[in-house]
């Protein structure tokens, strides 16, 4: 069970087909197929269901998936530890909620890049739930998520504290108006959207339609057009980057303060690149 076989297994599991995995790894498909068969023989287990259009993991393949990610990450970490030095270099893969990426991170990323130009930074955005999963799966060195969480495999620390406000079209109805029928936000897993739904439920509001969008610009553009309301950090609206036809409303104190936490895996030793980035963000 060598690392290259595990890398092939992981690519097929993530891509869902041999052809896409071959393209991703720049291998010929016959090589991918042969290596998978060899791995299954060595383990004495069928790892994939072969379908006319793609492949999916068997229960045993699903069990191997977590171990494959961990073993491949440990191999990468071993190289990083041996190559790590006081001057950060290499790659740094971070995750962030889109609001944090748009408003909070740009000056820190620019400062960090100026200080450590040898580090290649990748920033991926997603919902808090998605980012948490990517961290657990060793796909990110760390991520900025909304709200504290309890997980035995995760280490977290508060980085920012956001004041949340309800956002509607300027001059439109108040939050408790029964005409509010649509909540606009990111896809399922967004911590802000979950808070808004909880608040309206506590107000005894009738069921409202949840509309999911892929970008901050789309959400606020549709709010400004009167499609519905959303819950956002005050800093996003006051930045003035997303239109001026918006009105903010106070929300109850228990929903108004949301910490932005930086999370990483407990079993991942932070690289010098990650430590240097956190020092910049925390102003040390």
C-alpha positions as CSV (number, residue, x, y, z in Angstrom):
1,X,0.0,0.0,0.0
2,X,2.4,2.7,-1.2
3,X,1.7,6.4,-1.2
4,X,1.3,6.7,-4.9
5,X,-1.5,4.0,-4.9
6,X,-3.2,5.9,-2.1
7,X,-2.9,9.1,-4.1
8,X,-4.6,7.4,-7.1
9,X,-7.3,6.0,-4.8
10,X,-8.0,9.4,-3.3
11,X,-8.2,11.1,-6.8
12,X,-10.7,8.6,-8.0
13,X,-12.7,8.9,-4.8
14,X,-12.8,12.7,-5.1
15,X,-13.4,12.9,-8.9
16,X,-15.8,10.1,-9.1
17,X,-14.3,8.6,-12.3
18,X,-11.1,7.1,-13.6
19,X,-11.0,9.5,-16.6
20,X,-11.2,12.6,-14.4
21,X,-8.7,11.2,-11.9
22,X,-6.3,10.4,-14.8
23,X,-6.6,13.9,-16.1
24,X,-6.0,15.4,-12.6
25,X,-2.9,13.3,-12.0
26,X,-1.7,13.4,-15.7
27,X,-1.8,9.5,-15.8
28,X,-3.1,7.2,-18.5
29,X,-6.4,5.6,-17.5
30,X,-5.1,2.1,-17.9
31,X,-2.5,2.8,-15.2
32,X,-5.1,4.2,-12.9
33,X,-7.3,1.1,-13.3
34,X,-4.4,-1.3,-12.8
35,X,-3.2,0.4,-9.7
36,X,-6.7,0.4,-8.2
37,X,-7.0,-3.4,-8.9
38,X,-3.6,-4.0,-7.3
39,X,-4.6,-2.0,-4.2
40,X,-7.9,-3.9,-3.9
41,X,-6.0,-7.2,-4.2
42,X,-3.5,-6.2,-1.5
43,X,-6.2,-5.1,0.9
44,X,-8.5,-8.0,0.1
45,X,-11.4,-5.6,-0.3
46,X,-13.4,-4.0,-3.2
47,X,-13.0,-0.3,-2.8
48,X,-15.3,1.0,-5.6
49,X,-18.6,0.2,-7.2
50,X,-18.0,0.4,-11.0
51,X,-20.9,2.1,-12.7
52,X,-21.5,2.8,-16.4
53,X,-20.9,6.5,-15.7
54,X,-18.4,6.8,-12.9
55,X,-17.3,5.1,-9.7
56,X,-18.5,5.4,-6.1
57,X,-16.9,4.2,-2.8
58,X,-18.0,0.9,-1.2
59,X,-18.4,0.9,2.6
60,X,-14.9,-0.4,2.9
61,X,-13.6,2.2,0.4
62,X,-15.2,4.8,2.5
63,X,-13.4,3.6,5.6
64,X,-10.1,3.7,3.7
65,X,-10.7,7.3,2.6
66,X,-10.0,9.0,5.9
67,X,-6.8,6.9,6.4
68,X,-5.6,7.7,2.9
69,X,-6.0,11.4,3.5
70,X,-4.2,11.2,6.8
71,X,-1.3,9.1,5.5
72,X,-0.8,11.4,2.5
73,X,-1.0,14.4,4.7
74,X,1.6,12.9,7.1
75,X,3.9,12.3,4.2
76,X,3.6,16.0,3.2
77,X,4.0,17.1,6.8
78,X,7.2,15.1,7.1
79,X,8.7,16.8,4.1
80,X,7.6,20.2,5.4
81,X,9.1,19.6,8.9
82,X,12.4,18.5,7.4
83,X,12.5,21.5,5.0
84,X,11.0,24.0,7.4
85,X,13.2,26.9,8.4
86,X,12.9,30.3,10.1
87,X,12.2,32.0,6.8
88,X,8.7,30.8,5.7
89,X,8.4,29.3,2.2
90,X,6.4,26.7,0.3
91,X,2.6,26.6,0.2
92,X,0.0,27.8,2.6
93,X,-3.6,26.7,1.9
94,X,-6.3,28.6,3.8
95,X,-10.0,28.7,3.9
96,X,-12.4,31.5,4.7
97,X,-16.0,32.6,4.8
98,X,-16.6,34.9,1.8
99,X,-17.5,37.8,4.0
100,X,-14.2,37.5,6.0
101,X,-12.2,37.0,2.8
102,X,-13.8,40.2,1.2
103,X,-13.5,42.5,4.2
104,X,-11.0,41.4,6.8
105,X,-8.3,39.4,5.0
106,X,-7.0,41.5,2.1
107,X,-4.8,43.9,4.1
108,X,-3.3,41.0,6.1
109,X,-2.7,38.9,3.0
110,X,-1.0,41.8,1.3
111,X,1.2,42.5,4.3
112,X,2.1,38.8,4.6
113,X,3.0,38.5,1.0
114,X,5.2,41.5,1.3
115,X,7.0,40.0,4.3
116,X,7.2,36.5,3.0
117,X,7.2,36.5,-0.8
118,X,8.5,32.9,-1.0
119,X,5.2,31.5,0.3
120,X,2.5,30.5,-2.3
121,X,-0.8,31.3,-0.7
122,X,-4.1,29.7,-1.8
123,X,-7.4,31.0,-0.3
124,X,-10.6,29.0,-0.7
125,X,-14.0,30.3,0.3
126,X,-17.0,28.4,1.5
127,X,-19.6,28.1,4.2
128,X,-18.4,27.4,7.8
129,X,-19.6,23.8,7.6
130,X,-17.7,23.2,4.3
131,X,-14.5,24.7,5.6
132,X,-14.7,22.7,8.8
133,X,-15.0,19.5,6.8
134,X,-12.1,20.5,4.5
135,X,-9.9,21.1,7.6
136,X,-10.8,17.7,9.0
137,X,-10.0,16.1,5.7
138,X,-6.5,17.7,5.6
139,X,-7.4,19.8,2.6
140,X,-6.7,23.1,4.4
141,X,-3.9,24.2,6.7
142,X,-6.6,26.2,8.6
143,X,-9.8,28.2,8.0
144,X,-11.7,31.2,9.3
145,X,-15.3,30.1,10.3
146,X,-18.2,31.8,12.0
147,X,-18.8,30.9,15.6
148,X,-17.0,28.6,18.1
149,X,-17.3,24.9,17.7
150,X,-16.6,21.8,19.8
151,X,-14.7,19.0,18.0
152,X,-12.0,16.8,19.5
153,X,-9.8,17.0,16.4
154,X,-9.9,20.7,16.0
155,X,-8.0,23.6,17.7
156,X,-9.6,27.0,17.5
157,X,-8.9,30.6,18.5
158,X,-10.9,33.8,18.1
159,X,-9.5,36.2,15.6
160,X,-12.3,38.8,14.9
161,X,-15.6,39.7,16.5
162,X,-18.3,40.6,14.1
163,X,-21.4,42.7,14.8
164,X,-24.3,41.2,12.9
165,X,-27.1,43.3,11.4
166,X,-30.2,42.5,9.4
167,X,-30.0,44.0,5.9
168,X,-33.0,45.0,3.7
169,X,-33.7,47.3,0.8
170,X,-33.4,50.9,1.9
171,X,-36.7,52.4,3.0
172,X,-38.4,49.1,3.1
173,X,-40.2,47.2,5.8
174,X,-38.9,46.5,9.3
175,X,-37.7,43.0,10.3
176,X,-40.9,42.0,12.1
177,X,-43.1,42.9,9.1
178,X,-45.0,39.8,7.9
179,X,-44.3,40.7,4.3
180,X,-40.7,39.4,4.7
181,X,-41.0,36.2,2.9
182,X,-37.4,35.4,1.7
183,X,-34.1,35.0,3.4
184,X,-31.1,35.5,1.1
185,X,-27.8,33.9,2.0
186,X,-25.1,31.4,1.1
187,X,-25.7,27.7,0.6
188,X,-26.5,25.4,3.4
189,X,-23.9,25.4,6.1
190,X,-23.7,29.1,6.4
191,X,-23.5,30.0,10.2
192,X,-25.0,33.5,9.6
193,X,-28.0,32.1,7.7
194,X,-28.7,29.6,10.5
195,X,-28.7,32.4,13.1
196,X,-31.2,34.4,11.0
197,X,-33.5,31.5,10.6
198,X,-33.4,30.8,14.4
199,X,-34.2,34.5,15.2
200,X,-37.2,34.6,12.9
201,X,-38.4,31.3,14.3
202,X,-38.2,32.7,17.8
203,X,-40.2,35.7,16.6
204,X,-43.0,33.3,15.6
205,X,-42.7,34.2,12.0
206,X,-44.4,32.0,9.4
207,X,-42.2,29.9,7.2
208,X,-40.1,32.0,4.8
209,X,-38.4,30.9,1.6
210,X,-34.6,30.5,1.8
211,X,-32.8,31.5,-1.3
212,X,-29.2,30.5,-1.8
213,X,-26.6,32.4,-3.7
214,X,-23.0,31.8,-4.6
215,X,-21.5,35.2,-4.0
216,X,-21.7,38.2,-1.6
217,X,-22.4,40.5,-4.5
218,X,-25.3,38.5,-5.7
219,X,-26.9,38.3,-2.2
220,X,-26.6,42.1,-1.5
221,X,-27.6,43.0,-5.0
222,X,-30.8,41.1,-4.7
223,X,-31.5,42.5,-1.2
224,X,-31.1,46.0,-2.6
225,X,-33.6,45.1,-5.3
226,X,-36.1,44.1,-2.6
227,X,-36.1,40.3,-3.0
228,X,-35.6,39.6,0.7
229,X,-33.4,40.2,3.7
230,X,-30.1,38.8,4.9
231,X,-27.9,38.7,8.0
232,X,-24.4,40.2,7.5
233,X,-21.5,41.7,9.5
234,X,-21.9,45.4,9.8
235,X,-18.4,45.9,8.4
236,X,-19.5,44.4,5.1
237,X,-22.3,47.0,4.6
238,X,-20.4,49.9,6.0
239,X,-17.5,49.2,3.6
240,X,-19.6,50.7,0.9
241,X,-18.4,48.2,-1.7
242,X,-21.7,46.5,-2.2
243,X,-24.2,49.2,-3.2
244,X,-25.9,52.0,-1.4
245,X,-29.6,51.0,-1.6
246,X,-29.4,49.0,1.6
247,X,-30.7,49.5,5.1
248,X,-29.5,47.9,8.3
249,X,-31.5,46.9,11.3
250,X,-30.4,46.0,14.8
251,X,-30.8,42.4,15.9
252,X,-31.1,41.0,19.4
253,X,-27.8,40.9,21.4
254,X,-27.7,37.1,21.5
255,X,-27.5,37.1,17.7
256,X,-25.5,40.3,17.2
257,X,-22.0,39.1,18.2
258,X,-20.4,36.3,16.2
259,X,-16.7,35.5,16.7
260,X,-14.7,34.6,13.7
261,X,-12.6,31.6,14.7
262,X,-9.4,30.3,13.1
263,X,-9.5,26.5,13.1
264,X,-6.9,23.8,12.3
265,X,-6.4,20.1,13.0
266,X,-5.1,19.3,16.4
267,X,-2.7,16.7,15.0
268,X,-1.2,19.1,12.4
269,X,2.0,20.8,13.5
270,X,1.7,24.4,12.3
271,X,4.3,25.2,9.7
272,X,6.5,28.3,10.0
273,X,4.4,29.8,7.1
274,X,1.2,29.3,9.1
275,X,2.6,30.7,12.3
276,X,3.9,33.7,10.5
277,X,0.5,34.3,8.9
278,X,-1.3,34.2,12.2
279,X,1.3,36.6,13.7
280,X,0.4,39.1,11.0
281,X,-3.3,38.7,11.5
282,X,-3.1,39.0,15.2
283,X,-0.8,42.0,14.9
284,X,2.2,40.5,16.8
